[in-house]
């Protein structure tokens, strides 16, 4: 017997069926009991996966992923049954089916389970299956795990997250912009939950993305044509159509169109010439007309007003006699006091739109007063000047303007108490007139007035406050405090390191950094002192010892300020004397004394002298017996240390005494010295050698140490200069500065030199150092009006006001340089500056803007316009040459006449407006030519000469075959750069109308008929774009639409039975039909068959009708076995 696995296909779904083919023969078969035993039985797998549709009827068999059951070994008589374990839901049953040598495990739904399997509630079940095998009274059990997956049926329909949507869209929303998004949910699985969105009713104004639900705009909105749209949107899943899915519940999208306020109001100002005379009434300065190009409420002007006007009290805006007309009026009582010949006015117009749009129009109104008062441009100014500035140093300009060209004069009327400053009466240049001192006066507030030079009436004047801050310079050296009057002090020796012994006081009259002081000790030789750099406190830097060190120190103390560019310094000699203190205790010259005294020694006998030494200078010592003299038999001289017998020894019983002697210097006690005295009765005692007493002591090195200390003190107190320099800060020589010989004495300077230009560099040298060599420069005389400035520190001469040769053609400047020493030394030179005439008047066009309109098909060499300019200069400087500056070769200009002509064909689509910048240049001498420009706007009228152009010219699109009708496939766009109707493009399908349509206005292509991959995989369509010309110009693009296949075969085909048995005799020829199997597809599609597996694989084949036939020789006799 041969078996196999057969598969049947319905597009992408596959179902398998087992078949057995038994070969028949006439031979007798003997069954043996040899082979595998009962205990070798086992399931083919430990875990089986099966599936069953949700909501299945009872007795519906589950579809296994693989063959389930147990192979029965050959010649083993066995009966196998299956049982369910671990399940209490009573949803499934198991069956067994013996086919050949295989006992199939079948799982089906329980007869009462209909409606209980719901994938959305529970998607899988797990349980065990037990197989019970019985053979010859012997039972064997084995188990396997089964997972039942509940497959989805399309039993739920999509539900929108809300039943209605509402959006408000401005009417100027761009095409294809997203305006809303709807969303639906489907509780099914896989393709059954994938949702397509579509409109219920056809619309060309909107499109909805089939999968995202995003609604976009496909036609321009117009509030006045239609104010709102109500769209019904359908959400449908992609699964097979079921009873539930046919019940459609569309959502509603309400699109409200909001009108757009496109244009702000237009403001047109017509100025009127005005000259105000005394006692004149109301004066109309300008007529303002306001219009709005919008329609409806957006086109109504709500308010018109003057804003940001510095002259609101003088000028008002009044309604005129016509609609939208207003008058700018100067009030009768207004007095024009401004020096400015007019007003900058801003008219603001606000429309009635939502949101409202406004426009500001700023214009200048000239107003001339017959009784003008000059006015300063600013009411106050603040400047700084260095206190070291030489006399005549320029500081600032004060400037005033007048409505008329009248002579004005400047004058200081207040704040110049010490006459430190002056103002040029004509130019308004403020400069120094005396030496400044920031320590005496820091701030000066000058009041400067400007008045009409003709009237010479200070009451009819304007004033300006000039706040001058005199900046401190480092012009003062720090000084030691005179009030201290201390240059010598006395201190005790042995002070701890870091002890404060004195604070040096110093001051500096300068300010800020210039007035900060640092202290230092500058002795070249080391001294045991240091000074804190910021406080001036002198501290000890080592332990001072009067006995071994110097008794007096001279400190060279320097004070330095922090000024720039150099610090100023001062020095003093400060003496520190050491005082001796009792800091040493007495020390005995001898020690370890012992000896013998005869008992009959007379009272007063000298026993021993025990002197002590003290290293201090004052060493008056007192001696005493501290212990061992309780019987008072011994006495010591307190001043000389002479020890004597004080009592007859014969009356005492003691045979020895041990005395302890101490020396005291008034403060310190010495270490004691002890004397052991033995008393003898034998006058012949050898220890006394016939003398009454004999005491022996050991000498110490204290005397030698004293000699060494005295020698060291002598050495350290030898005469010395303490490393103090012999020269002082006041020894510097002050030499006057001198200008370099290379500085020019005669300079030619063009009147057109820019303000800020360097005229020359004047340098001087000074052999001194520090401030004695620090130089400052100034123009001492020759520049009354203030056209030049000399940099105070660098000597650079620059131009600070525009030169005018016609006003003055020569200057003789006295330049001065001085040092900052005390006293100041200076020198000067005279420099003559000749102002050279320049071509300083440029040609001026009679108008700044020329506007002409011509057709784009105008002939070459045709005249377009003529420009004209004049030049106030004379000779060649007044001869004018016209040129085109713009980068264009479409026009040419006659260099002498200014006539502009067409040079080559024009194209409005490339350049609808040409901005031709024309230059008028003079023939100025020395190659310095001045020029001015005017703009010529050449506007071209349109001709229909451009064919609509697709971008790109071909499209390739891929779309699923199941996309809903109405879905947007693509958008084609053709551009036509012509104007008006000539540039309006309409779209038409040339081919493809059966399945698609195109919006003639926007080029949006939609599906109008369901697509089918099986019948039409590719659609090639053409789109024609034509403009509004007569005749129209046309272009075509091609669109390749590829339809993507979608698996519409949702259900697998079904065999009549999961197995089939056929018989065939051996030795049948190849190609003999063995059996026939049949399957059907619930979707109604055709099926195909194939053999996938089994022992018959390669021996049999199956055709498209389900007939199985042999393709190789059939079984031989020796292959026959019962299965």
C-alpha positions, 0 to 999 in steps of 0.5 A: 500500500502506498499513501500520499498527501494531496493538496488542493489550491484555490488561488493562495489557500491550500487544503491537504487530503490523504489517500491510500493506494493498495496494490492487489495481487494473487499471492498468499501473504503470511503475517508474522508477529515480528516487529515493533511492540505495543510500548513503541506507540507514540504520537507523531508530534508532542504538540499539534496545532489545529484551527476551527472557524469561530461560530462553527456549527456542531461536528465541524472538524478542525483543520490540522497543521500536520497529520495527527495520530499514531503510526501502528507498527506492522503485524501489531494487532492493536485498538487505539482510542482517544480521549480529551483531557484538561478541558471542562468547557465541553466545546470539542470532541475527539474521534479516531479513524484507522486508515491503513497503518495510521490511526488518525486523531480527529478533533471536532466541535461539540454538537452543542457548541454553536455560537460559543466559539468567538475569536474576539472573546477567546482566540485559542484553547489548550488541552491534552489528548490521551491515546489508549492502545489495547492489544491482547489484553495489554493497555498502553497510554500516551499523550499529546498537547493540542492547541486549537486556534479559533480562526476569524470570520468577518462577523464584525463591521467597522465602527467609527470612533464618532458618528459625526465630524465637523471641521471649519476650513478657510476658503483659501486652503491649498489643494490637497491639504488635509482638512480632517481625518476620520477613524474606525475600528474593526474587532476582526483579525487580519484582512477582516479588520483592515478598513477602506474609507470612501464617500457614499456620494460622489464629490469632486471637492474632496478626497479621502485616503482609503486607508488613513481616513485623511480627507483632503481638498481637491477643489478650491473652496468659495464661501460665496458659492457654498458655505458648507458641505455634508459628506457621508463617509463609509468604512468597510473592511477588506474581508469577505462580505458577510451578513453583518458587513452588509449593514453599513453605518456611515459617519457624517463629516460637516465641512464649514467654509470660513470666508477669508479676508484676503486683502488689507485696506488700500491707502492712497495719500495725496499730499498738498503743499503747505506754508503756514503763516501766522494766525492762519486757520485750519490747514489741510495737509493731505487727502487720504482715500481708503478702499478694501478689495474684499467683498462683504464684511471683509471689504468694509473698513472699520477704522481709520486713524493716525498712529505713532504720530509725534504730532497728535496734538497738532494734526488730526484726521477728519472724514471727507465728503466722499465715501472712504475719503479722509483729510489730514488737518493741521489744527488752527491753534497749532504752533509748529515749533519743530525744527524738522520741516514737516512730520512723519505721519502713519495712517492705519486702516483696519477692515471688518474681517475676521481676523481683521487685516490692517495696513499702515501707510507712513508718509512725510508731510512738509510744513513750513513755519514763517517764524521758525525756531531751530530745534536740537535733534536730541534734548540731551546727550551724555559723553565722556572725556579723559581728564588728561585731555589737552586743551582743545580736545574735541568731545562731541557735536550738538546739532540742531535743524531748522525748517528753513535755511537760516543761520543758527548759532550755539552758545553755552548758557549754563553749567560751565562754572569753571570754564572747562569747556567751549562750543563752536558757535557755528558747528556746535563742536564741544571741546575742552578749554582748560585742564581737567581734574577728575579728582576735583570735578567728576561730572559737568552738565552744560546747557547749550542753546541754539538760536536764529542768528538773524533774530539773536533772541535767546528767548526763542531758542531751544536747549540741549543738555550735555552731560560730560563725565570726566574719566579718571586717569592715573595722574596721581601717585599713591602717598603714605599717610602723613598723619601716621608720622611713623617710620620706626617701631620697636617690637619684642623678640620671639613673636610668633611667625605671622604676627602683625607688627604695624600697618602702613597707611597710604592713599591715592586720589585717583578712582577705581583701579587707578586708586587701588594700592598694592604694598611690597617690601623691595629689599634686595636682601632677605629680611624676616618680615613680609607685608600684605599686598592689599592691607599694608600690614607688616608681619613677621616671617620668622622667629626673631631672636635678639641674642642671635639676630640683628637688633634693627632692620630697615625695610624698603616699602613700596606702594604701587597703584593699579593704573594703566598703562603704567602704575605710579609708585612711592617708597619709604624706609621703615625701621624695625627695632628688636627688644630683648626679652627674658626668654632664657633661663639661667644655666650652671657652669658646673654640675654633679658636685660632691666632696668631704668636710671636716666635722670641726670645720669652723662656721663660715668656711667656704664650701663651694662657689656654684655660678650660673650664666644667663644668655639674656643681656640683663642676667642678674641672678639670685641663688637659693638652696632649694632642698637638703638644708633643713638643719640650716647648717649651710648658707649661700650668698644670693648674689655670688653663689658662694656656699658656706658653713652656717653651723658647727657640725659637731652638734649635728648627728648627720654624716652627710648632706645633699644640697639642691641649689637653684639660680633665678633670673627674676622670671625663670628658675634654672635646672638645680645643681646638687652638691653631695657633702660628706662629713668626716671626723678624721682630720687625716682623711685623705679626701680632704688632704688636711683642708677643712673641706674639699668639693669637686664639680664637673664643668659644663659647656655653657660658657663656650656656648655663651661665647659663640652666641656673642660672636654670632650676635656681633656678626649679625649686627655689623653695618649693612645697607639692607639691600636698599637701592640708592636711587629713588623714584624721583631720580628719573630725568624728564625730557620734552617730547619731539615730533619725528622729522618724517611727519608732513608739513603740507597735505593735500586733501580731497573734499570728498574724503569720507568722515573718519578717514585718516589724514596722516599719522603724527608721531613724536618720541620721548626718551623718558620712561613711564608717564614722563614718556607717555604722550598726548596729542591735540590740535592747538589751533587752526580748526575753529569749526571742528573738521579734524580730530587728533587722536589723543594717544596715537597722534592720528589726524582724522576727518570728523566732519564732511569737508566742503572746498567751496566753504573753506579751501585751506587749514593751518593746524598747530599740532601739539604733543605733551608728556604726562610728567610733572611738570608737563613738557611739550612741543608743536608743529604747524601743518598746512592742509589744502582742500582739493576740489572733487566731482562731488555732485552726482547726476540726478534723474528727473524722476526715480521711477519710470513705468511703461507697459508693452506687449511681449511680442513687440518688435526688436529695436522698438522704443520703450522709454526715454530717461533724463538726468541733470548734473550741477557740476560744470565741464566734464563733471556735468557731461552725462553718459547713460548705461543699463546696470541690470544684468539684461541684454533684452534692452539697450540705451543710447548713452547720450539721449537716454532712449531705451529700445528692445534689443531681443525678443521678450517673453512674459512667461520668463520675465513678466516685469523687467526692472531695468536699472539705468545709471547716469554717470558724469565724465568726472576728471581723474577717473572719479565719476559720480552717478545716480540710478533710476528704475525703469519698470517694463511691464509685458502684456501677455500673448498665448504662446505657452503650451501647458506642460506636465510635470512630469510628462508621464506617471506610474502608479500602483493601486490595489484592485480592491480600492473603493470606487471614488478613491484618488489614483493620482493627481496630474498637474500641467503648468501654463505660465500665460496670464488670465484665460491663456494660463487656465488649464483644463484636464480631459481623459483621452483614454481610460474613461471606463474605469477612471475619471479626471477632474477637469479643474484640478487634474485629480484622477479617481476610480469610477469602476471596480478594478480586477487584477485577474481581468486587467492588470495594467491600465494605460490612460492618457490625459490632455491638458489645454489652456483657455486660448482660442484656439487652445494649446494642448499637451498630453501625458501618459499614466501607467496604472498597475493594479496590484493583486489582492487575495480575494480567496478568503476560504480554503477549498474543502475535500469531501473527506480528509482521506480517500482509498483507491485500489490498483492491480500490480503490473498495471501500465504507467498512466493508469487511473487509480482513483478520483478525489473531489474538492470544492471552494466555498468562495466559488473559485476554481481549484487545482490539485497537487501531490505534496507528500507520502510514500507514493510521491514520485509514483503518482500524479494528479490532474486538474480534475482530481484524477490520480494516475500512475507515472512509474511502474507499480508494486512488485510482488516482493514489495507487497506488504499489508499496511 
